[in-house]
Amino acid sequence: MRNRMEMSSIIRNRTIGLTFVLGAASLAFAQQKVNVTGKIADRQNNFVPYASVTFSNKANKLYSDATLTDEKGNYQIALTPGNYDVIIEAIDFKKSTVNKQISSAGNLGTFTVEYEGSATNAKTQDIQGVTITAQAVKAYRVEIDKKVYDPSLDIVAKGGNLQDVLANVPSVDVDTDGTVSMRGNTNVRFLINGKPSSMLGIDDGANALQSIPADQIERIEVITNPSSKYEASGTAGILNIILKKSKKVGFNGSVEGTLGYLPTSRLNTNLSWRKGNWTYYINGGGGYSRNKSTNNSEFNSFLDPETLTDGFSVRSLQNSENKSENKYYNVTSGFLVDLTEKATLNASVMFRNYNNESTGNTAYFDHVIIKNRTAAGYPNVPYTFEDQFTNRLNEGTNVNNSFQADLGYDQKIGDSGQLLSLAGSYQKSKSDGNSVTTENGFDNELDIPTIALNNILTASENTKYLAKADYELPIGESSKFEAGARFDANKNDYDYFVDESRNNGPVAVLPNFTSQTSYQENILAAYAQFKSKIDNFGYQLGLRAENTDIDVNFKRISDAEQINVSKNYLKFFPSVFLSYDLDKNNQLLLNYSRRINRPRSFFLIPFMSYNNNRNLFNGNPDLNPTYENSFELGYNLSKNKLTINPTLYYKKSQDEVNMYQYSGLNDDGNTVIYTMPVNAGTEAQYGLDINATYDPFKWWKIMGSADLFGYKNEGSYNLFPGNPLTEIDFSGDGFSTRFRLTNTFKPTKTTSFQIQGFYRGAQNTVQQKREPMYAVNLGASQTIWKGNGTISFNIQDIFNTRARENFQTTATYSQYSYMQWQPRQFSISLSYRFKQGDKVEAPKRKKDINSNSSGDDDQGPPM
């Protein structure tokens, strides 16, 4: 009863406002417990540190509990008197079970465990599930098929969001506008806990990344060359974001609050309660932030003025400033229950809301040609130049709501390690936008000032269903066969409406910008793969088949009838992974996979956005997928103070998607840049990706990465065949570099400092030359409240240098552009951790040479 009162006091004092989650917790502590101690040792009486010791009550599973041994093999735990099976599991040791009758407090003596011969000659890989609650020694580690980044040591991103964390992940780059790329390729496939997720909204880009708090992220898996077990989409690779799901016994949790400038505030919490066979958890948070971006450009025409029409801008300047306010929250709640010793059920639901209010102000300067349109021989008539000024104000709102429900079931079959996993997911996202633009300009034909007022309404809705089954069959001591099937159904509906009123006249709908589109995509996939190891040589062979069925229906007001585009194709995606252990600290890795980049839904829709009427994007319904063959040769050295992982890679794509751009005139006679995706030729990408960590002293940790990469693109496209001025050659090559260096200093046990810098070298792409960019970030943290709290401070972009500058040159024009997505920011955050138990995760099954800690592309962390 005393323990029950103490628990109620803790909940009341430390989790005000969240007590509804914990209402059932006190029932488990109704009976008085006794403290027992003991020790785990091997046959030579050497202590076994960090062993998992599980006490399974024979009469009532609610009284079961677990703990870990300390560095000297000792453990201590409070138990309800009764009869227990004591299960001992530790890395490199055989599982051991003994029976104990516990009636009073005392020492249970020493339990002895035996060494187990390694099935893979790599002991630390044989057991998957023992995890201790301690700060990770390194923020970055290499596994055979992926790299894993732990953001818990990332002080610079404390109090930030997913976009801030990704900016620090090796092999990953985040552009100034929030675009994420891997090794220079932006076709990245995002997964949340191994699944496509509504947390990322519908085509939300940076906004979605900013709404996931860094505090909710357990780790990020960087999969640059996925095997056949993963879905085949994403030629750059897969970023799997694993959110926190606590495995700690009893009630545990944390709360974190952040304040910063530009004004930002966040409050996030992670709560869990584990007792007996049940684990409940809830993660949630919300926040408010402001954003300010700058976008400037200069356009110059190369065309002969004598042949141009009246009003054509031979030179145009744009200066734009955009401000926005963002309000958001997300809540994820779920449970996991062991139905039997061999069956596990898990379920979760997620809600997300994102609300954005924005204001954009753009000033235009145009140096235009003025001609007499009534003169004979127009446009080849005498001309003069005139300077014109235009101002465009855009005010709008956008609201995104998302819901997701997941259900999973794992069933062990027999005692040979067979496992059947079933999973399903339902996801729903809806986005509504409303904006008003006011443009004060000039009518060249009437030679008078004009005022144009536009209402822009957008609505999009996404519904997704996912069902999958996976089967694992161990064969012998070091081999495994895996197979599975998966079905994805994805439906997007887009409505776009634009009207216009000029000089306070009647309102008219703009037919070329008003449309309705329905996009339906169904993917049926199946895979099989076999993995094994012979002495120091490991291999994995796999094959995946995916049948894709796409149906796009769209209609603009300007079209006489609805247009239907259907695509159906069956493709095969093999993968080969080879590894060779030079010794216990050195490993060579060689792999190959075939990937696909399906066009994003809005790439196929031929309507144009109207937020910036001088830069218009329209989709291409004839766009086809890009296929890519990817090769990697890597080396991994891992020692106590040093790990280094250089990887040579080469990728060759077919039907590469490039952005075709051309200039034209709008209804006001102003120059407009049109952009459309097209399939144009092939592209080869190659490079050397090096990631390393080095700990010269206990108080100093270094993590660095370098990516030296290039490409060669061959192809051409002409939107208007026969017109040489619209022929664009995509043939070319380029080379660039990226460097990132993070130094973490720990002068005392409770104080840490971190300084991080990155440099991205200049790059010549097919049509653009991008200037180099660099930035420096700083972070500091102090542990307080006897280790239960942390206060952190960070500055993003100390020197305010994180901006993108591009030069673009075509046969008909040149363009310079400058963009800064966010100026220098700083924030301070305070976190508090309240805990009752230790983190214990009993091993589920052996892990062989090539398996993933996350199971596959649709499973989260091991359960």
Sequence and secondary structure as in RCSB ss.txt:
>XXXX:A:sequence
MRNRMEMSSIIRNRTIGLTFVLGAASLAFAQQKVNVTGKIADRQNNFVPYASVTFSNKANKLYSDATLTDEKGNY
QIALTPGNYDVIIEAIDFKKSTVNKQISSAGNLGTFTVEYEGSATNAKTQDIQGVTITAQAVKAYRVEIDKKVYD
PSLDIVAKGGNLQDVLANVPSVDVDTDGTVSMRGNTNVRFLINGKPSSMLGIDDGANALQSIPADQIERIEVITN
PSSKYEASGTAGILNIILKKSKKVGFNGSVEGTLGYLPTSRLNTNLSWRKGNWTYYINGGGGYSRNKSTNNSEFN
SFLDPETLTDGFSVRSLQNSENKSENKYYNVTSGFLVDLTEKATLNASVMFRNYNNESTGNTAYFDHVIIKNRTA
AGYPNVPYTFEDQFTNRLNEGTNVNNSFQADLGYDQKIGDSGQLLSLAGSYQKSKSDGNSVTTENGFDNELDIPT
IALNNILTASENTKYLAKADYELPIGESSKFEAGARFDANKNDYDYFVDESRNNGPVAVLPNFTSQTSYQENILA
AYAQFKSKIDNFGYQLGLRAENTDIDVNFKRISDAEQINVSKNYLKFFPSVFLSYDLDKNNQLLLNYSRRINRPR
SFFLIPFMSYNNNRNLFNGNPDLNPTYENSFELGYNLSKNKLTINPTLYYKKSQDEVNMYQYSGLNDDGNTVIYT
MPVNAGTEAQYGLDINATYDPFKWWKIMGSADLFGYKNEGSYNLFPGNPLTEIDFSGDGFSTRFRLTNTFKPTKT
TSFQIQGFYRGAQNTVQQKREPMYAVNLGASQTIWKGNGTISFNIQDIFNTRARENFQTTATYSQYSYMQWQPRQ
FSISLSYRFKQGDKVEAPKRKKDINSNSSGDDDQGPPM
>XXXX:A:secstr
 HHHHHHHHHHHHH TT GGGGTTGGGGG S  EEEEEEEE TT  B TT EEEEEESS GGG EEEE  TTSEE
EEEE SEEEEEEEE TTB  EEEEEEE SSEEEEEEE  B   SSS GGGTB     SS  S SEEEETTEEEE 
GGG STTTT BHHHHHTTSTTEEE TTS EEETTB  EEEEETTB  GGGTTT THHHHHTSBGGGEEEEEEESS
  TTS SB SSEEEEEEE    BSEEEEEEEEEEEETTEEEEEEEEEEEETTEEEEEEEEEEEEEEEEEEEEEEE
E S GGGS TT EEEEEEEEEEEEEEEEEEEEEEEEEESSSSEEEEEEEEEEEEEEEEEEEEEEEEEEEEE TTS
TTTTSS EEEEEEEEEEEEEEEEEEEEEEEEEEEEEEETTTTEEEEEEEEEEEEEEEEEEEEEEEEEETTTTEEE
EEEEEEEEEEEEEEEEEEEEEEEEETTTEEEEEEEEEEEEEEEEEEEEEEEETT  EEE GGG EEEEEEEEEEE
EEEEEEEEETTEEEEEEEEEEEEEEEEEEEETTSSS EEEEEEEEEEEEEEEEEEEEETTEEEEEEEEEEEE   
GGGS   B  SSTTEEEB  TT   EEEEEEEEEEEEE SSEEEEEEEEEEEEES EEEEEEEEE TTS EEEEE
EEEE SEEEEEEEEEEEEEEEETTEEEEEEEEEEEEEEE EEESSTT GGGEEE  EEEEEEEEEEEEEEEEETT
EEEEEEEEEE  EE SSEEE  EEEEEEEEEEEETTTTEEEEEEEESTTS   EEEEEE SSEEEEEEEESS  E
EEEEEEEEEESS B     SB  TT BTTBSTT  S  
